[in-house]
Amino acid sequence: MGDDSRLDLSVGVVALTAALVDVPSESLAEAHLADLVEAAVRDLAHLQVQRFGNTVVARTDLGRAERVVLAGHLDTVPAADNLPSRLEGDRLYGLGSCDMKGGVAVALRVAATLPAPNRDLTFVWYEAEEIEDKYNGLRLLVESRPELLAADLAILLEPTGAGLEGGCQGTLRAEVRTVGKRAHSARAWLGVNAIHAAEPVLAALRDYVARKPVIDGLEYHEGLNAVGIRGGVAGNVIPDECVVTVNYRFAPDQGVAAAMAHVREVFAGFDVEFTDSAAGALPGLGLPAAAEFVALLGSPPKAKLGWTDVARFSALGIPAVNFGPGEPALAHTRDEFVPIEQLRTCEQVLVDWLR
C-alpha cells in the first residue's frame, strides 16, 4: 500500500489483500485498520456507514426485495515473523492473508464496485473474533443493534477454499465426574479409586456411534470425545475424584438444550456439569437467495464441520453460510497464505450473483 493513511479500493483484490495484511491488527489492536476501512467506505456515496468500537457497518438502502449480509473480522492472531505480506508465484503470504483479510478484501471490493446491487447489502467488518467471546464485535452488535443485521441471508467470508460451507455445528463442553475415597496407596483396599471408576465413561466415548444427519442436502458428522482428563492427589494416595472433559460437536438440527440432554443420557448415573456451549446454525440452502448462489458457484456445498460466527445470525433467524478465500488448515500458521485465484474467484462469484 505504501502510504497506510488510506485504503485504495480501486486496486485489484490481490493488492488490496496485501494492503490489509500490511496493517497489523492483532485482536484488541484493530483501531488503525478499522479507521482505514471506515474512511474508505465513507467515500462510497451509496453506503450508510456506522462505527461501533472497532466494528464498521455499511448498508445500502435501495428498497430491494432481499437483503444479504457480508461479514468478516478485522483482527488476527499474534504475528509469527510473517509480516509484511509477500507475493510468491500464485500465493500471497502474510499474517491474516487466509484468516481472514482475503475475505475482508473481497467484501470491500464488492462494496466499492457495486453501487446498485440486485439485493440490498449490509457489510460488517468486526473486531476481536480471535479471542474471548466477550470481546467479539459481532456478538456485541447482535446484543446492542440486532436490527442492523436483519437480512434474508448472511455470508461469513471465513476461509473455505472458495467453496460454500453451509451453517455450522454447535459445540458444548462438559465435565463428567467420578468420585471415590482417599486412602494410602499401600492400603488401597481401604479406599475407592475414582480414576478406575472413570472406565465406564471412557468406554462410552470409545463405543459412541455419532449421528450423521442430512440437512438441506448437507451431511453433518457429529462427534463426542474426551479432550481432557484430570485426577490424582499424590504418588502415594488413592484419588477420590476424576474428571473427564468431554466435547460434543452436534448438528444444527438440535439446539443446546437437546444436546445437553443427549450428553446426560450418554453418561446417565454420572455427575455431569456443563462448562460452555454454543448453538449451531442451519444452512437454509433451500431459500431462493441461497439456492441461486449455490447454482452460480457451480460446485456442491459442504457442511461446516466446526463452529463459526454464522451461528450468531442463525440465532436471529437468519440463514447463514461460510464462503471465502483461503484454506482453513492454513489459518493461524506461520506460513499462512491465500491463493490468488481464490481471491479472484470469490470476488467474481459475489459480483456476478449481486449484479
Buried (B, 14 or more C-beta within 10 A) or exposed (E): BEEEEEBEBEBBBBBBBBBBBBBBBBBEBBEBBBBBBBBBBBEBEBBEBEBBBBBBBBBBEBEBEBBBBBBBBBBBBEEEEBBEBBBEEEBBBBBBBBBBBBBBBBBBBBBBBBEEBBBBBBBBBBBBBBBEEEBBBBBBBBEEEEEBBEBBBBBBBBBBBBBBBBBBBBBBBBBBBBEBEBBEBEEEEEBBBBBBBBEEBEEBBEEEEBBEBEBBEBEBEBBBEBEEBEBEEEEEBBBBBBBBBBBBBBBBBBBBEEBBEBBBEBBEEBEBEBEEBBBBBBBBBEBEBBEEBBEEBEEEBBBBBBBBBBBBBBBBEBBBBBBBBBBBEBBBBEEBBBBBEBBBBBBBBBBEBBE
